[in-house]
Amino acid sequence: MAKREFRTISVDGRDVQLRVFTPGTEDGPQKPVVVMVCGLMWLGGGLLGQVGLVFNDVFGYAFARNGVPCVQIHTPSRHIAHTRIQELQALLLWPLSCMPMLNLPLLLADVLMLSITPIDVCLLVLVPVLSLLGPLALPVLHLVVRGGQWLQGTFPAPQPASHQKEVAAAVAWAESNQELLGSDGRLVLCGYSSGGQCASLFALSPTAPRFHAVVLISGIYGLQTDEWTGIRRWLAPCFNLLYKDILGVSDKEARRLQSPEVMVQMSHEGQDWYVLSAKMEMMGLQPFEDIFFNVNPLCTALQAKGACVHRVQCGLNHWLLVMNINDFIRPFCAGLLKSSQVGGSTSGSRL
């Protein structure tokens, strides 16, 4: 039976948790290890992050149950309260607070999403009283929570963590714990959702190992907004704000450097890249589906550099694909284990 353990590594003086999934048996040949980068729009802190951890565990267990260890990292794990997303969300939902049946749930949700410390959670006691203010309750409560965070020193937000340093540290941990993981030295780098952006950037870096394969699941590969036209041009300021608050990228060049689709610069001759997409990532909601999940530029760039790109359709949408992910993971892991049994070679050397 697959097991899950927790390990902690330090990156720039910050503790980062690894979730390590193993097949639960030490029998059999050594095998490759999957290092999986997960995201939740790069948000991994607070209540939203806890939901994401449980969701993303499904991937780790799927690899382990199919015989391949998986080291999972969530990065950069930005707390939504350290962004202006919650302000935008509160503004958009404010009109709904005029409906008495929605007022109380909106107040509870706002406090829980904003909560960084136990003191923030204690402000839930104000909800019944402030709900008497009707439509004014949401903005008043929101300002009270933000004021409390300012007094605690948790707002304004700290600088975003470096997801590339954290991915590198997770890969280094997997390389240095081969015996614990039952590894044969080969590494597979995997990324899901915003973790696909972090993982693919790292795989394209000149300092990364030569991975046995790269698996990208429903990822985000382009952050550039400056050439947008039409309705996208009006959306660009919101996306730029999102990228600045979460990733710390605030200008055109920074967004370009964080876009994997334009960072394919070295040869990847013969390297397998599996690019998985759902049938309708956001149920056909345009232009957001194209903005976030257009894989064509990345695949074209990889093929031009000699990579063996395998495009795979998996699941109905970005979230429900987890119900079908085993249809890909099972044969993928079987292929890895088969190559181990016939003496697959180590491919952890540096490029």
C-alpha positions in Angstrom: 0.0 0.0 0.0 1.3 3.5 -0.9 2.6 5.6 2.0 2.9 9.3 2.5 5.6 10.9 4.6 6.5 14.6 5.2 10.0 16.0 5.0 11.2 19.5 5.5 13.9 21.3 3.5 15.3 24.8 4.0 15.3 27.3 1.1 16.6 30.8 1.8 16.0 30.3 5.5 12.4 29.3 4.9 11.1 25.8 5.8 9.5 24.1 2.8 7.5 20.9 3.1 8.0 17.9 0.8 5.2 15.3 0.6 6.9 12.0 -0.2 4.8 9.2 -1.6 6.4 5.7 -1.8 5.0 2.3 -3.0 5.2 0.9 0.5 7.4 -2.0 -0.4 11.1 -2.3 -0.7 11.0 -5.3 -3.0 11.8 -5.1 -6.7 14.4 -3.3 -8.7 15.4 0.3 -8.2 13.3 2.7 -10.2 13.0 6.3 -11.3 11.6 9.0 -9.0 9.0 11.5 -9.9 9.6 15.0 -8.6 6.2 16.7 -8.9 5.6 20.5 -8.6 2.0 21.4 -7.7 0.3 24.7 -7.6 -3.1 26.3 -7.0 -2.6 29.4 -9.1 0.7 29.5 -7.2 -1.3 29.8 -4.0 -0.6 27.2 -1.3 -1.1 29.0 2.0 -4.1 29.2 4.2 -7.5 27.5 3.8 -7.3 27.5 0.1 -3.9 25.9 0.2 -5.0 23.1 2.5 -7.8 22.2 0.1 -5.2 22.2 -2.7 -2.9 19.9 -0.7 -5.6 17.3 -0.3 -6.5 17.5 -4.0 -2.9 17.2 -5.2 -2.3 14.2 -3.0 -4.3 12.2 -5.5 -1.4 12.6 -8.0 1.3 11.5 -5.5 -0.7 8.4 -4.5 -1.4 7.5 -8.1 2.3 7.4 -8.9 3.2 5.4 -5.7 0.4 2.9 -6.2 1.7 2.2 -9.6 5.2 1.5 -8.2 7.0 4.8 -8.7 8.0 7.1 -5.8 6.9 10.7 -6.0 8.4 13.7 -4.2 5.8 16.5 -4.2 6.4 20.2 -3.6 4.0 23.0 -3.6 5.6 26.3 -4.6 5.7 29.2 -4.2 2.7 28.6 -1.9 1.7 32.2 -1.8 -1.1 32.9 0.7 -4.1 34.5 -1.0 -4.2 37.1 1.8 -0.7 38.2 0.6 -2.3 39.2 -2.8 -5.0 41.6 -3.9 -7.1 38.8 -5.2 -9.2 38.8 -2.1 -9.9 42.5 -2.4 -11.0 42.0 -6.0 -13.1 39.1 -5.0 -14.8 41.0 -2.2 -15.5 43.9 -4.5 -17.1 41.6 -7.1 -19.2 39.7 -4.5 -20.2 42.8 -2.5 -23.5 43.2 -4.4 -24.6 39.7 -3.5 -24.3 40.6 0.2 -27.5 42.6 -0.3 -29.3 39.2 -0.2 -29.8 38.2 3.5 -29.3 34.5 2.8 -25.9 35.2 1.3 -24.6 37.9 3.6 -23.5 35.6 6.5 -21.8 33.0 4.2 -19.9 35.8 2.4 -18.7 37.2 5.7 -17.5 33.9 7.0 -15.8 33.1 3.7 -14.0 36.4 3.6 -12.5 36.0 7.1 -11.5 32.4 6.4 -9.8 33.2 3.1 -8.0 36.1 4.6 -6.8 34.4 7.8 -3.1 34.0 8.2 -2.8 33.7 12.0 -5.0 32.3 14.8 -5.8 35.9 15.7 -7.3 36.4 12.2 -9.5 33.4 12.7 -10.7 34.7 16.1 -12.2 37.7 14.2 -15.0 35.2 13.2 -16.6 36.2 16.4 -17.4 39.6 14.9 -19.4 38.1 12.0 -22.8 37.8 13.8 -22.6 41.4 15.0 -21.3 42.9 11.8 -23.9 41.0 9.7 -26.5 43.4 11.2 -24.9 46.1 9.0 -26.4 44.5 6.0 -24.6 45.4 2.7 -22.0 47.4 4.7 -20.9 44.4 6.6 -18.6 42.9 4.0 -16.4 46.0 3.4 -16.3 46.8 7.1 -15.3 43.3 8.2 -12.7 43.1 5.4 -11.1 46.4 6.6 -11.1 45.2 10.2 -9.3 42.0 9.2 -6.8 43.9 7.1 -6.2 46.4 9.9 -5.6 43.5 12.3 -3.1 42.0 9.9 -1.3 45.4 9.6 -1.0 45.6 13.4 0.4 42.0 13.5 2.9 42.8 10.7 1.6 40.2 8.3 0.3 42.9 5.9 1.6 44.3 3.6 2.8 41.0 2.2 6.4 39.7 2.2 8.2 39.1 -1.1 7.2 36.0 -3.0 9.4 32.9 -2.5 11.6 31.8 -5.4 9.8 28.8 -6.9 12.9 27.9 -9.0 15.1 27.7 -5.9 12.5 25.5 -4.2 12.1 23.2 -7.2 15.9 22.9 -7.3 16.0 22.0 -3.6 13.3 19.3 -4.1 15.2 17.8 -7.0 18.5 17.9 -5.0 16.7 16.2 -2.1 15.5 13.4 -4.3 19.0 13.0 -5.8 20.6 12.8 -2.3 18.0 10.3 -0.9 18.2 7.6 -3.6 18.4 4.8 -1.1 15.4 6.0 0.9 13.4 6.3 -2.3 14.7 3.1 -4.0 15.9 5.2 -6.9 18.0 4.1 -9.8 19.2 7.7 -10.3 16.7 8.7 -13.0 14.4 11.6 -12.4 11.1 12.5 -13.9 10.0 16.1 -13.5 6.2 16.6 -13.3 4.1 19.7 -12.9 0.4 20.3 -12.5 -1.5 23.5 -13.2 0.6 26.5 -12.1 3.2 23.9 -11.1 3.5 23.2 -14.8 4.8 26.7 -15.3 7.3 26.3 -12.4 8.4 22.8 -13.5 8.8 23.5 -17.2 10.9 26.7 -16.4 13.2 24.6 -14.3 13.5 21.8 -16.9 14.4 24.4 -19.5 17.1 25.9 -17.2 20.7 25.3 -18.1 21.5 24.3 -14.5 18.8 21.6 -14.3 19.6 17.9 -14.5 18.9 16.0 -17.7 15.5 14.5 -16.7 14.5 11.1 -18.0 11.2 12.7 -18.9 9.1 15.8 -18.2 5.4 15.4 -17.6 3.3 18.6 -17.7 -0.4 18.2 -16.6 -2.8 21.0 -17.5 -0.2 23.7 -17.1 0.2 27.4 -17.6 3.0 28.2 -20.0 2.7 31.9 -21.0 2.5 35.0 -18.9 3.0 37.6 -21.5 0.2 40.2 -21.8 1.7 43.2 -23.6 0.7 42.1 -27.1 -2.9 41.4 -26.2 -5.7 43.0 -28.3 -9.4 43.2 -28.2 -11.1 42.1 -24.9 -7.8 40.7 -23.7 -6.3 44.1 -23.7 -8.8 45.2 -21.1 -8.1 42.1 -19.0 -4.3 42.6 -19.1 -4.1 45.0 -16.1 -5.9 42.3 -13.9 -3.5 39.6 -15.1 -0.5 41.8 -14.6 -1.7 42.5 -11.0 -2.1 38.8 -10.4 1.4 38.0 -11.7 2.9 40.8 -9.7 1.3 39.9 -6.4 1.8 36.1 -6.6 5.1 35.8 -8.5 6.7 39.2 -8.1 6.9 39.9 -11.8 6.0 43.4 -12.6 7.1 44.3 -16.1 7.2 43.0 -19.6 10.6 41.5 -19.5 9.9 39.8 -16.2 6.8 38.2 -17.6 8.7 37.0 -20.6 11.3 35.3 -18.5 8.6 33.6 -16.5 6.9 32.2 -19.7 8.2 28.7 -20.5 6.8 28.9 -24.1 9.5 31.5 -25.0 12.3 30.1 -22.8 13.0 27.0 -24.9 16.5 28.0 -25.9 18.7 24.9 -25.5 18.6 21.6 -27.3 16.4 18.9 -25.8 17.2 16.3 -28.5 15.6 13.0 -27.7 14.1 14.1 -24.4 10.5 12.9 -23.8 8.0 15.7 -22.9 4.5 14.6 -22.1 2.0 17.5 -22.3 -1.4 16.6 -20.9 -4.5 18.7 -21.4 -8.1 18.3 -20.5 -10.8 18.2 -23.1 -12.2 21.6 -22.0 -9.8 23.1 -19.4 -12.3 25.7 -18.2 -15.4 24.2 -19.8 -14.9 26.4 -22.9 -14.9 29.7 -21.0 -13.1 32.0 -23.4 -10.8 33.9 -23.5 -9.6 32.5 -20.2 -9.2 29.0 -21.4 -6.8 30.1 -24.2 -5.0 32.6 -21.9 -4.2 30.0 -19.3 -4.0 26.7 -21.1 -2.8 27.1 -24.7 -0.1 24.5 -25.1 0.6 25.0 -28.8 3.5 27.5 -28.5 5.3 25.4 -25.9 5.0 22.2 -27.9 6.1 23.9 -31.1 9.2 25.4 -29.4 10.1 22.0 -27.8 9.8 20.2 -31.1 12.0 22.7 -32.8 14.7 21.9 -30.2 14.5 18.2 -30.8 12.3 17.1 -27.9 9.9 14.2 -28.4 6.6 15.8 -27.5 3.7 13.5 -26.6 0.4 15.4 -26.4 -2.2 13.6 -24.4 -5.9 14.4 -23.7 -6.9 13.5 -20.2 -10.2 14.2 -18.4 -13.1 16.6 -19.0 -11.7 19.8 -17.4 -8.8 21.2 -15.4 -10.2 19.9 -12.1 -12.0 16.7 -13.1 -9.0 15.4 -15.0 -7.8 14.0 -11.6 -10.5 11.4 -12.0 -8.9 10.1 -15.2 -5.2 10.7 -14.4 -4.6 7.1 -13.6 -5.3 6.3 -17.3 -2.1 8.1 -18.1 -0.1 7.3 -14.9 -0.6 3.6 -15.0 1.0 2.9 -18.4 3.6 5.6 -17.9 4.8 4.0 -14.7 4.6 0.6 -16.2 7.0 1.8 -18.9 9.4 3.2 -16.3 9.4 0.0 -14.3 9.9 -2.1 -17.4 13.0 -0.1 -18.4 14.3 -0.5 -14.8 13.9 -4.3 -15.0 16.0 -4.4 -18.2 18.7 -2.2 -16.7 17.6 1.4 -17.5 20.6 3.7 -17.3 20.9 6.6 -15.0 20.2 10.0 -16.5 20.8 12.4 -13.6 23.9 14.0 -15.0 24.0 17.7 -15.5 23.4 19.2 -18.9 
